[in-house]
Structures are given as C-alpha cells and as structure tokens.
Amino acid sequence: MIDLRVHINQLLSTLCNVIGALSCQQHHLPYVHSNLIYFLKNNLGDDAKTFMLPTINPLSTVIDETIDTLSYVNLASTIINV
C-alpha cells in the first residue's frame, strides 16, 4: 500500500512539473520522468484542449490534499497554447 502511495505521489509530482512548465511556456517539458505522463503528452500541450475535473474531499483531515488539488487546477488554468 505504501509503494502505491509513493508511486501516485511521484506521478502527481511529475504532472505538476509538466503543468508548471506548460504554464511558463517552457520548451523542454519533463514528460520522460513518467511513462503515464509521457503517454498523456499529446493531450497536454500544443493544440490540445484539456479538461480537468478535480475532486476534493470536504473533510478537514485532508485539507492539505484539497489545497494541493486546487493549486494544480489554478496552475493548469494559466496554460496558454500557442
């Protein structure tokens, strides 16, 4: 179970790095750090139209995860495809 959490956190970290790079219009994107994120490459930039549907938990015990989720969404909303 812990290995799965670590893997999920690594994927989310890579996704956040890619979203951050796209929002800053960087030319080098860190897709290669994850096979799953690399698979999504054609859906995250250039002429792609990407829709994010975040899910958050209303419990106060997971407020950190909720804030992280909303931060991802906020960062993704700044992506401008050129």
Backbone hydrogen bonds in HBPLUS format (Angstrom, degrees):
<---DONOR---> <-ACCEPTOR-->    atom                        ^
c    i                          cat <-CA-CA->   ^        H-A-AA   ^      H-
h    n   atom  resd res      DA  || num        DHA   H-A  angle D-A-AA Bond
n    s   type  num  typ     dist DA aas  dist angle  dist       angle   num
A0005-ARG N   A0001-MET O   3.12 MM   4  6.47 155.8  2.18 146.3 152.3     1
A0006-VAL N   A0002-ILE O   2.92 MM   4  6.20 159.9  1.97 154.6 160.1     2
A0007-HIS N   A0003-ASP O   2.94 MM   4  6.13 161.3  1.97 147.9 153.0     3
A0008-ILE N   A0004-LEU O   2.89 MM   4  6.10 162.8  1.92 152.1 156.7     4
A0009-ASN N   A0005-ARG O   2.90 MM   4  6.07 161.2  1.93 149.3 154.7     5
A0010-GLN N   A0006-VAL O   2.93 MM   4  6.17 149.1  2.03 146.6 155.3     6
A0011-LEU N   A0007-HIS O   2.95 MM   4  6.25 156.5  2.01 150.1 156.3     7
A0012-LEU N   A0008-ILE O   2.91 MM   4  6.17 161.8  1.94 152.8 157.7     8
A0013-SER N   A0009-ASN O   2.92 MM   4  6.04 150.5  2.00 140.9 149.2     9
A0014-THR N   A0010-GLN O   2.95 MM   4  6.18 160.0  1.99 148.5 153.4    10
A0015-LEU N   A0011-LEU O   2.86 MM   4  6.08 161.8  1.89 151.5 157.1    11
A0016-CYS N   A0012-LEU O   2.88 MM   4  6.04 155.5  1.94 143.8 150.5    12
A0017-ASN N   A0013-SER O   2.95 MM   4  6.23 152.8  2.02 145.5 153.0    13
A0018-VAL N   A0014-THR O   2.93 MM   4  6.22 156.0  1.99 152.0 158.3    14
A0019-ILE N   A0015-LEU O   2.86 MM   4  6.08 165.4  1.88 153.3 157.5    15
A0020-GLY N   A0016-CYS O   2.82 MM   4  5.96 157.2  1.87 146.3 153.2    16
A0021-ALA N   A0017-ASN O   2.91 MM   4  6.10 155.0  1.97 143.2 149.9    17
A0022-LEU N   A0018-VAL O   2.86 MM   4  6.11 158.8  1.90 152.7 158.6    18
A0023-SER N   A0019-ILE O   2.89 MM   4  6.08 154.4  1.96 147.3 154.5    19
A0024-CYS N   A0020-GLY O   3.10 MM   4  6.30 136.8  2.29 140.0 150.7    20
A0026-GLN N   A0021-ALA O   2.93 MM   5  5.23 171.2  1.94 155.8 155.0    21
A0025-GLN N   A0022-LEU O   3.06 MM   3  4.83 156.7  2.12  99.9 106.5    22
A0031-TYR N   A0029-LEU O   2.84 MM   2  5.67 140.4  1.99  98.5  91.9    23
A0034-SER N   A0031-TYR O   3.26 MM   3  6.25 168.6  2.27 129.6 130.5    24
A0038-TYR N   A0034-SER O   2.91 MM   4  6.07 155.2  1.97 146.6 154.4    25
A0039-PHE N   A0035-ASN O   2.90 MM   4  6.10 147.2  2.01 142.4 151.2    26
A0040-LEU N   A0036-LEU O   3.18 MM   4  6.54 136.7  2.38 138.5 149.6    27
A0040-LEU N   A0037-ILE O   3.05 MM   3  5.04 127.5  2.34  94.5 108.5    28
A0041-LYS N   A0038-TYR O   3.05 MM   3  5.00 159.3  2.09 104.6 110.8    29
A0043-ASN N   A0040-LEU O   2.76 MM   3  5.30 154.1  1.82 122.7 131.8    30
A0044-LEU N   A0041-LYS O   3.30 MM   3  5.53 171.6  2.31 113.3 114.6    31
A0048-ALA N   A0045-GLY O   2.93 MM   3  5.45 161.5  1.97 137.9 139.7    32
A0062-VAL N   A0059-LEU O   3.31 MM   3  5.94 166.4  2.33 114.7 118.4    33
A0063-ILE N   A0060-SER O   3.41 MM   3  5.13 154.0  2.48 110.1 105.7    34
A0065-GLU N   A0062-VAL O   3.10 MM   3  5.44 119.9  2.48 105.4 118.8    35
A0066-THR N   A0062-VAL O   3.10 MM   4  6.44 154.8  2.16 151.1 158.9    36
A0067-ILE N   A0063-ILE O   2.90 MM   4  6.14 160.0  1.94 152.4 157.0    37
A0068-ASP N   A0064-ASP O   2.96 MM   4  6.20 158.1  2.01 145.9 152.1    38
A0069-THR N   A0065-GLU O   2.91 MM   4  6.11 160.5  1.95 148.0 153.0    39
A0070-LEU N   A0066-THR O   2.99 MM   4  6.23 165.2  2.01 151.8 155.4    40
A0071-SER N   A0067-ILE O   2.88 MM   4  6.06 142.6  2.03 144.0 154.9    41
A0072-TYR N   A0068-ASP O   2.97 MM   4  6.30 154.3  2.04 151.1 157.0    42
A0073-VAL N   A0069-THR O   3.08 MM   4  6.40 162.6  2.11 151.3 155.7    43
A0074-ASN N   A0070-LEU O   2.92 MM   4  6.06 158.0  1.97 142.1 148.5    44
A0075-LEU N   A0071-SER O   2.89 MM   4  6.07 162.1  1.92 150.4 155.1    45
A0076-ALA N   A0072-TYR O   2.82 MM   4  6.03 161.7  1.85 152.9 158.5    46
A0077-SER N   A0073-VAL O   2.95 MM   4  6.12 141.2  2.10 143.6 153.7    47
A0078-THR N   A0075-LEU O   3.09 MM   3  5.53 157.8  2.15 110.1 117.1    48
A0079-ILE N   A0076-ALA O   3.17 MM   3  5.55 168.9  2.19 114.0 117.2    49
